[in-house]
Amino acid sequence: MIGNEEDFTASLGFEVKGVDTAISSIETDAFKVMIETAVKEFPNFKVAATTLRRVVSATKNDWSAILWHDRSFHDSRKYPDLEILDRVGGGDSFASGLVFGFLEFNDPQKAVEYGAAHGALASTTPGDTSMATRKEVEKQISGGGARVVR
């Protein structure tokens, strides 16, 4: 199950306690409780993941992700004050990076890192289709900045 807080709420009926409609703060533990509730209700879920996006402004977000797998949580690196060019496609890019991480490494921590980095990069480029390369995603995972590498 991959989705944001609205997907878990609107589609499955699970709420994230303490989150206001503007998502002015992100309490990771509240999201983890919501995911634990969902996987208890749907025991066929093998993986559950969500992005954690706090909207500071239209052009600045805090971004990260969490993943539940095999009764354990994995937190991605945090991307505070991410400068947003176009936020459409960030969730899809998270999902594709997450799937890539599982297929390539079969490792939940790497999967959530690839997902979060790919989603962050997609949000900093125009359009809803990521143009990020694997090298660029891996640079973000390792803590690299936004400086162009040629």
Backbone as ProteinMPNN parsed JSONL, in Angstrom:
{"seq_chain_A": "MIGNEEDFTASLGFEVKGVDTAISSIETDAFKVMIETAVKEFPNFKVAATTLRRVVSATKNDWSAILWHDRSFHDSRKYPDLEILDRVGGGDSFASGLVFGFLEFNDPQKAVEYGAAHGALASTTPGDTSMATRKEVEKQISGGGARVVR", "coords_chain_A": {"N_chain_A": [[0.856, -1.168, 0.0], [0.776, 2.008, -1.04], [0.624, 5.348, -0.354], [-0.494, 8.71, 0.395], [-1.386, 10.681, 3.326], [-3.992, 11.486, 2.774], [-4.867, 9.516, 1.02], [-4.894, 7.224, 2.671], [-6.823, 8.052, 4.465], [-9.155, 8.861, 2.91], [-9.557, 6.646, 1.208], [-9.284, 4.319, 2.781], [-10.238, 4.934, 5.274], [-8.737, 5.552, 7.548], [-7.423, 7.689, 9.973], [-4.921, 10.192, 10.575], [-3.854, 10.963, 13.604], [-3.867, 14.149, 15.141], [-3.12, 15.651, 12.943], [-3.583, 18.533, 11.097], [-5.735, 19.997, 8.561], [-4.115, 21.5, 6.885], [-1.722, 20.325, 7.177], [0.368, 21.317, 8.841], [2.341, 20.526, 10.514], [4.489, 17.706, 10.842], [4.165, 14.769, 12.399], [5.898, 12.101, 12.717], [5.54, 9.727, 14.192], [2.756, 9.624, 14.519], [1.898, 9.078, 11.945], [3.037, 6.576, 11.663], [1.54, 5.115, 13.518], [-0.947, 5.217, 12.254], [-0.352, 3.715, 9.934], [0.285, 1.25, 11.125], [-2.252, 0.591, 12.119], [-3.627, 0.28, 9.707], [-2.274, -1.936, 8.533], [-2.907, -3.917, 10.335], [-5.639, -4.113, 9.977], [-5.71, -4.856, 7.319], [-4.268, -7.538, 6.716], [-3.024, -8.631, 4.514], [-1.345, -6.757, 3.419], [1.934, -6.323, 2.535], [3.832, -4.421, 2.411], [3.779, -1.071, 3.416], [3.689, 2.318, 2.711], [4.402, 5.824, 2.916], [4.654, 9.214, 1.855], [5.949, 12.039, 3.558], [5.007, 15.126, 3.72], [5.428, 18.376, 4.529], [3.949, 21.338, 3.991], [5.454, 24.275, 3.616], [5.404, 26.572, 2.104], [4.152, 27.554, -1.151], [6.371, 27.131, -2.655], [8.202, 25.843, -1.083], [8.84, 22.952, 0.711], [8.956, 20.543, 3.371], [10.247, 17.309, 3.132], [10.007, 13.81, 3.26], [9.953, 10.241, 3.888], [8.266, 7.26, 5.02], [8.386, 3.736, 5.579], [6.789, 0.669, 6.052], [7.615, -2.641, 6.677], [7.657, -6.091, 7.072], [6.979, -5.984, 9.818], [8.479, -3.841, 10.735], [9.611, -0.419, 10.802], [10.973, 1.887, 8.456], [12.747, 4.772, 7.973], [13.179, 7.43, 5.723], [15.886, 9.541, 4.636], [15.727, 12.97, 5.554], [14.432, 15.766, 3.77], [14.613, 18.806, 4.271], [13.118, 22.046, 3.76], [12.853, 21.846, 0.954], [13.111, 23.088, -2.247], [10.485, 23.747, -4.275], [9.523, 23.243, -7.581], [7.549, 22.105, -9.17], [5.109, 20.365, -7.776], [3.514, 18.298, -8.623], [3.527, 14.936, -9.375], [5.445, 14.132, -7.59], [4.681, 12.171, -5.706], [4.171, 9.951, -7.372], [6.727, 9.591, -8.393], [8.024, 8.972, -6.039], [6.828, 6.473, -5.545], [7.741, 4.972, -7.768], [10.521, 5.029, -7.353], [10.621, 3.676, -4.921], [9.673, 1.106, -5.616], [11.687, 0.436, -7.459], [13.904, 0.324, -5.688], [13.243, -1.926, -4.128], [13.124, -3.93, -6.139], [15.714, -3.841, -7.222], [17.45, -4.17, -5.004], [16.148, -5.564, -2.984], [15.695, -4.568, -0.402], [14.342, -2.953, 2.274], [15.115, -0.482, 3.493], [16.827, 0.718, 1.616], [14.96, 0.895, -0.42], [13.043, 2.795, 0.543], [14.7, 4.988, 0.697], [15.49, 5.385, -2.005], [12.973, 5.921, -3.052], [12.17, 8.298, -1.644], [14.234, 10.091, -2.368], [13.963, 10.145, -5.168], [11.354, 11.159, -5.423], [11.731, 13.674, -4.238], [13.549, 14.871, -6.039], [11.955, 14.918, -8.357], [10.079, 16.797, -7.641], [11.463, 19.107, -7.884], [11.696, 19.741, -10.486], [10.207, 20.709, -13.661], [6.88, 19.667, -14.617], [5.103, 16.463, -14.575], [6.525, 14.158, -14.868], [9.339, 12.401, -14.004], [12.663, 13.387, -14.627], [14.968, 12.615, -13.587], [18.088, 10.983, -13.234], [19.473, 7.747, -12.425], [21.965, 8.109, -11.257], [21.75, 10.742, -10.275], [19.718, 10.386, -8.369], [20.995, 8.638, -6.611], [23.04, 10.303, -5.768], [21.585, 12.151, -4.228], [20.655, 10.445, -2.209], [23.047, 9.876, -0.945], [23.523, 12.219, 0.313], [24.203, 14.365, -1.207], [24.071, 17.662, -2.636], [22.095, 20.06, -4.478], [23.682, 20.921, -6.51], [24.75, 21.062, -9.847], [26.129, 18.354, -11.59], [28.417, 17.666, -13.999]], "CA_chain_A": [[0.0, 0.0, 0.0], [1.527, 3.255, -1.134], [-0.295, 6.47, -0.412], [-0.276, 9.77, 1.374], [-2.382, 10.66, 4.407], [-5.329, 11.603, 2.199], [-5.224, 8.205, 0.475], [-5.238, 6.344, 3.782], [-8.064, 8.555, 5.065], [-10.292, 8.829, 1.981], [-9.767, 5.323, 0.622], [-9.348, 3.248, 3.765], [-10.924, 5.393, 6.472], [-7.824, 5.694, 8.684], [-6.984, 9.065, 10.173], [-3.663, 10.463, 11.254], [-4.198, 11.792, 14.753], [-3.093, 15.354, 15.368], [-2.751, 16.335, 11.705], [-4.612, 19.46, 10.635], [-5.96, 19.92, 7.118], [-3.003, 22.148, 6.192], [-0.523, 19.542, 7.499], [1.342, 22.33, 9.239], [3.456, 19.84, 11.162], [4.548, 16.271, 10.564], [4.537, 13.918, 13.525], [6.149, 10.806, 12.095], [4.96, 8.65, 14.994], [1.316, 9.561, 14.247], [1.762, 8.39, 10.659], [3.362, 5.174, 11.904], [0.359, 4.519, 14.175], [-1.954, 5.044, 11.212], [0.057, 2.586, 9.097], [0.103, 0.027, 11.923], [-3.692, 0.318, 12.126], [-3.991, -0.206, 8.367], [-1.763, -3.29, 8.268], [-3.678, -4.849, 11.175], [-6.944, -4.255, 9.322], [-5.478, -5.521, 6.032], [-3.053, -8.332, 6.94], [-2.374, -8.994, 3.252], [-0.336, -5.747, 3.077], [3.314, -6.74, 2.822], [4.568, -3.165, 2.518], [2.955, 0.141, 3.45], [4.608, 3.453, 2.682], [3.822, 7.136, 2.667], [5.515, 10.385, 1.894], [5.653, 12.993, 4.62], [5.231, 16.434, 3.105], [4.908, 19.547, 5.241], [3.962, 22.464, 3.072], [5.86, 25.534, 4.228], [4.833, 27.543, 1.166], [3.968, 26.957, -2.474], [7.679, 26.828, -3.239], [9.087, 25.216, -0.111], [8.247, 21.847, 1.475], [9.801, 19.547, 4.024], [9.899, 16.072, 2.438], [10.641, 12.557, 3.663], [9.036, 9.123, 3.713], [8.409, 6.103, 5.905], [7.974, 2.474, 4.985], [6.6, -0.467, 6.965], [7.854, -3.93, 6.02], [8.035, -7.181, 7.981], [6.732, -5.5, 11.177], [9.458, -2.815, 11.106], [9.567, 0.832, 10.058], [12.205, 2.416, 7.884], [12.592, 6.203, 7.706], [14.124, 7.971, 4.748], [16.579, 10.792, 4.921], [14.819, 14.117, 5.49], [14.771, 16.82, 2.833], [13.956, 20.025, 4.764], [13.159, 23.241, 2.913], [13.017, 21.465, -0.448], [12.569, 24.131, -3.123], [9.553, 23.099, -5.181], [9.211, 23.865, -8.858], [6.249, 21.549, -9.56], [4.927, 19.242, -6.86], [2.777, 17.221, -9.277], [4.397, 13.836, -9.776], [6.349, 13.728, -6.507], [4.227, 10.892, -5.142], [4.409, 8.897, -8.367], [8.17, 9.359, -8.444], [8.326, 8.23, -4.811], [6.406, 5.081, -5.741], [8.628, 4.279, -8.71], [11.804, 4.836, -6.682], [10.424, 2.636, -3.904], [9.616, -0.182, -6.319], [13.041, 0.188, -7.959], [14.751, -0.087, -4.571], [12.932, -3.321, -3.786], [13.498, -4.822, -7.232], [17.164, -3.844, -7.425], [18.218, -4.536, -3.816], [15.325, -6.316, -2.025], [16.081, -3.993, 0.878], [13.355, -1.905, 2.557], [15.734, 0.819, 3.77], [17.233, 1.285, 0.326], [13.741, 1.202, -1.181], [12.466, 4.068, 0.998], [15.654, 6.047, 0.347], [15.343, 5.65, -3.439], [11.676, 6.555, -3.252], [12.172, 9.679, -1.143], [15.147, 10.902, -3.186], [13.382, 10.318, -6.502], [10.232, 12.08, -5.269], [12.267, 15.015, -3.982], [14.084, 15.4, -7.292], [10.846, 15.189, -9.279], [9.409, 18.027, -7.199], [12.306, 20.262, -8.192], [11.753, 19.88, -11.938], [8.868, 20.963, -14.197], [6.104, 18.558, -15.159], [4.785, 15.364, -13.669], [7.333, 12.991, -15.201], [10.706, 12.606, -13.536], [13.769, 13.354, -15.582], [16.148, 12.309, -12.784], [18.824, 9.763, -13.554], [19.835, 6.941, -11.262], [23.128, 8.758, -10.641], [21.255, 11.887, -9.516], [18.992, 9.866, -7.203], [21.992, 8.107, -5.674], [23.735, 11.459, -5.19], [20.713, 12.672, -3.173], [20.658, 9.474, -1.106], [24.314, 9.973, -0.215], [23.619, 13.513, 0.977], [24.627, 15.392, -2.152], [23.199, 18.809, -2.789], [21.453, 20.284, -5.76], [24.663, 21.416, -7.473], [24.791, 20.286, -11.089], [27.367, 17.605, -11.846], [28.525, 17.373, -15.446]], "C_chain_A": [[0.897, 1.224, 0.0], [0.505, 4.379, -1.229], [0.088, 7.541, 0.576], [-1.393, 9.727, 2.416], [-3.8, 10.754, 3.868], [-5.792, 10.272, 1.605], [-5.65, 7.251, 1.588], [-6.572, 6.755, 4.401], [-9.25, 8.356, 4.133], [-10.588, 7.424, 1.476], [-9.985, 4.227, 1.656], [-10.041, 3.641, 5.066], [-10.051, 5.526, 7.705], [-7.348, 7.13, 8.787], [-5.628, 9.111, 10.858], [-3.985, 11.419, 12.38], [-3.266, 12.994, 14.86], [-2.686, 16.112, 14.115], [-3.895, 17.244, 11.295], [-4.713, 19.399, 9.111], [-4.837, 20.556, 6.319], [-1.703, 21.361, 6.347], [0.624, 20.487, 7.848], [2.504, 21.755, 10.036], [3.354, 18.355, 10.849], [5.039, 15.56, 11.818], [4.677, 12.505, 12.979], [5.504, 9.677, 12.864], [3.459, 8.513, 14.76], [1.058, 8.849, 12.919], [2.064, 6.9, 10.824], [2.195, 4.453, 12.587], [-0.736, 4.264, 13.145], [-1.614, 3.857, 10.314], [-0.095, 1.279, 9.859], [-1.364, -0.374, 11.995], [-4.12, -0.278, 10.785], [-3.498, -1.628, 8.132], [-2.407, -4.331, 9.175], [-5.028, -5.137, 10.531], [-6.831, -5.034, 8.009], [-4.197, -6.347, 6.127], [-2.363, -8.802, 5.657], [-1.367, -7.935, 2.789], [1.029, -6.283, 3.482], [4.22, -5.536, 3.043], [3.533, -2.052, 2.581], [3.918, 1.32, 3.548], [3.849, 4.733, 2.405], [4.909, 8.19, 2.637], [5.047, 11.271, 3.036], [6.029, 14.367, 4.083], [4.585, 17.505, 3.977], [5.073, 20.736, 4.31], [4.273, 23.732, 3.854], [5.27, 26.679, 3.413], [4.652, 26.828, -0.169], [5.298, 26.524, -3.087], [8.664, 26.186, -2.264], [8.314, 24.164, 0.689], [9.338, 21.126, 2.236], [9.329, 18.206, 3.47], [10.68, 14.903, 3.04], [9.618, 11.448, 3.446], [9.289, 8.078, 4.782], [7.858, 4.883, 5.188], [7.863, 1.432, 6.085], [6.787, -1.733, 6.159], [8.281, -4.934, 7.076], [8.043, -6.713, 9.444], [7.751, -4.46, 11.668], [9.269, -1.576, 10.234], [10.953, 1.234, 9.595], [11.918, 3.865, 7.498], [13.619, 6.626, 6.675], [14.886, 9.141, 5.356], [15.557, 11.922, 4.791], [15.363, 15.156, 4.506], [14.043, 18.087, 3.29], [14.116, 21.171, 3.774], [13.463, 22.925, 1.445], [12.364, 22.536, -1.316], [11.782, 23.48, -4.25], [9.399, 23.91, -6.461], [7.813, 23.421, -9.305], [6.022, 20.295, -8.727], [4.154, 18.089, -7.467], [3.766, 16.159, -9.745], [5.355, 13.383, -8.694], [5.975, 12.387, -5.904], [4.44, 9.734, -6.093], [5.894, 8.567, -8.455], [8.646, 8.653, -7.177], [8.011, 6.755, -5.018], [7.354, 4.338, -6.677], [10.013, 4.061, -8.11], [11.742, 3.743, -5.634], [10.428, 1.255, -4.548], [10.996, -0.536, -6.871], [13.943, -0.329, -6.844], [14.5, -1.523, -4.14], [13.393, -4.277, -4.881], [15.007, -4.951, -7.38], [17.92, -4.437, -6.232], [17.475, -5.464, -2.846], [15.642, -5.885, -0.594], [15.128, -2.838, 1.189], [13.963, -0.533, 2.843], [16.19, 1.486, 2.477], [16.011, 1.683, -0.488], [13.162, 2.552, -0.758], [13.404, 5.233, 0.685], [15.557, 6.404, -1.14], [14.021, 6.358, -3.708], [11.674, 8.014, -2.839], [13.062, 10.575, -2.001], [14.551, 11.162, -4.568], [12.193, 11.277, -6.447], [10.685, 13.51, -5.034], [12.79, 15.638, -5.271], [12.973, 15.75, -8.275], [10.147, 16.495, -8.925], [10.199, 19.289, -7.535], [12.466, 20.485, -9.686], [10.343, 20.105, -12.476], [8.196, 19.689, -14.704], [5.926, 17.421, -14.178], [5.532, 14.075, -13.988], [8.773, 13.278, -14.795], [11.704, 12.509, -14.683], [15.071, 12.991, -14.854], [16.783, 10.998, -13.23], [19.109, 8.993, -12.263], [21.006, 7.586, -10.517], [22.693, 9.944, -9.785], [20.506, 11.44, -8.259], [19.992, 9.374, -6.166], [22.822, 9.22, -5.038], [22.905, 12.039, -4.044], [20.717, 11.74, -1.962], [21.925, 9.619, -0.279], [24.533, 11.328, 0.439], [24.082, 14.635, 0.079], [23.612, 16.508, -2.259], [22.638, 18.915, -4.193], [22.419, 20.782, -6.828], [24.722, 20.484, -8.676], [26.15, 19.616, -11.231], [27.384, 17.259, -13.329], [29.692, 16.449, -15.698]], "O_chain_A": [[1.676, 1.442, 0.928], [-0.376, 4.356, -2.089], [0.892, 7.316, 1.481], [-2.245, 8.838, 2.385], [-4.718, 10.166, 4.439], [-6.974, 9.937, 1.679], [-6.654, 6.55, 1.459], [-7.358, 5.903, 4.813], [-10.246, 7.746, 4.521], [-11.752, 7.052, 1.33], [-10.778, 3.312, 1.437], [-10.393, 2.777, 5.869], [-10.576, 5.607, 8.815], [-6.918, 7.719, 7.795], [-5.244, 8.21, 11.605], [-4.353, 12.568, 12.135], [-2.052, 12.88, 14.694], [-1.98, 17.116, 14.207], [-5.035, 16.799, 11.157], [-3.858, 18.806, 8.454], [-4.625, 20.179, 5.167], [-0.698, 21.692, 5.719], [1.692, 20.458, 7.237], [3.528, 22.413, 10.215], [2.266, 17.824, 10.622], [6.184, 15.731, 12.239], [3.684, 11.799, 12.802], [4.968, 8.75, 12.257], [2.934, 7.4, 14.798], [0.091, 8.097, 12.798], [1.42, 6.061, 10.195], [1.902, 3.303, 12.261], [-1.377, 3.213, 13.163], [-2.499, 3.074, 9.968], [-0.562, 0.291, 9.291], [-1.682, -1.562, 11.937], [-4.892, -1.237, 10.746], [-4.234, -2.448, 7.584], [-2.449, -5.51, 8.824], [-5.499, -6.274, 10.541], [-7.74, -5.775, 7.635], [-3.145, -5.902, 5.667], [-1.244, -9.312, 5.707], [-0.607, -8.188, 1.855], [1.245, -6.652, 4.636], [5.224, -5.607, 3.751], [2.525, -2.094, 1.875], [4.841, 1.319, 4.362], [2.804, 4.734, 1.755], [5.939, 8.074, 3.301], [3.878, 11.243, 3.422], [7.205, 14.723, 4.003], [3.366, 17.54, 4.144], [6.18, 21.087, 3.902], [3.461, 24.203, 4.65], [4.712, 27.629, 3.962], [4.961, 25.644, -0.298], [5.33, 25.643, -3.946], [9.837, 26.009, -2.594], [7.267, 24.455, 1.267], [10.494, 21.094, 1.814], [8.124, 17.986, 3.35], [11.88, 15.013, 3.292], [8.547, 11.684, 2.889], [10.368, 8.013, 5.372], [6.992, 4.98, 4.319], [8.738, 1.327, 6.945], [6.198, -1.892, 5.09], [9.169, -4.656, 7.882], [8.971, -7.0, 10.2], [7.872, -4.226, 12.87], [8.828, -1.665, 9.088], [11.959, 0.961, 10.25], [10.958, 4.145, 6.781], [14.784, 6.233, 6.742], [14.562, 9.642, 6.433], [14.623, 11.825, 3.995], [16.569, 15.391, 4.419], [12.98, 18.413, 2.763], [15.109, 21.258, 3.051], [14.222, 23.634, 0.784], [11.188, 22.852, -1.134], [12.339, 22.755, -5.074], [9.172, 25.119, -6.419], [7.003, 24.231, -9.754], [6.673, 19.274, -8.95], [4.132, 17.0, -6.893], [4.735, 16.47, -10.438], [6.016, 12.357, -8.85], [6.843, 11.56, -5.623], [4.846, 8.65, -5.673], [6.272, 7.402, -8.577], [9.562, 7.833, -7.228], [8.827, 5.889, -4.703], [7.728, 3.197, -6.405], [10.62, 3.014, -8.334], [12.689, 2.973, -5.472], [11.109, 0.344, -4.076], [11.429, -1.683, -6.763], [14.665, -1.308, -7.032], [15.438, -2.253, -3.822], [13.985, -5.316, -4.59], [15.521, -6.041, -7.632], [18.92, -5.13, -6.419], [18.099, -6.082, -1.983], [15.83, -6.712, 0.298], [15.101, -1.849, 0.457], [13.378, 0.483, 2.469], [15.964, 2.678, 2.273], [16.03, 2.706, -1.174], [12.823, 3.37, -1.614], [12.943, 6.347, 0.434], [15.542, 7.582, -1.497], [13.965, 7.292, -4.507], [11.228, 8.875, -3.597], [12.68, 11.7, -2.323], [14.629, 12.28, -5.078], [12.04, 12.119, -7.332], [10.095, 14.451, -5.567], [12.506, 16.8, -5.561], [13.047, 16.775, -8.954], [9.677, 17.213, -9.807], [9.67, 20.399, -7.477], [13.269, 21.314, -10.113], [9.372, 19.731, -11.817], [8.861, 18.758, -15.159], [6.514, 17.409, -13.097], [5.212, 13.019, -13.442], [9.351, 14.286, -15.201], [11.591, 11.666, -15.572], [16.15, 13.053, -15.443], [16.091, 10.034, -13.559], [18.996, 9.531, -11.161], [21.028, 7.602, -9.286], [23.213, 10.134, -8.685], [20.649, 12.054, -7.202], [19.851, 9.66, -4.977], [23.259, 9.092, -3.894], [23.456, 12.383, -2.998], [20.775, 12.199, -0.821], [21.888, 9.499, 0.945], [25.577, 11.576, 1.043], [24.328, 15.746, 0.55], [22.426, 16.308, -1.998], [22.704, 17.975, -4.985], [21.998, 21.04, -7.955], [24.742, 19.263, -8.527], [27.189, 20.24, -11.016], [26.458, 16.628, -13.84], [29.953, 16.083, -16.844]]}, "name": "protein", "num_of_chains": 1, "seq": "MIGNEEDFTASLGFEVKGVDTAISSIETDAFKVMIETAVKEFPNFKVAATTLRRVVSATKNDWSAILWHDRSFHDSRKYPDLEILDRVGGGDSFASGLVFGFLEFNDPQKAVEYGAAHGALASTTPGDTSMATRKEVEKQISGGGARVVR"}
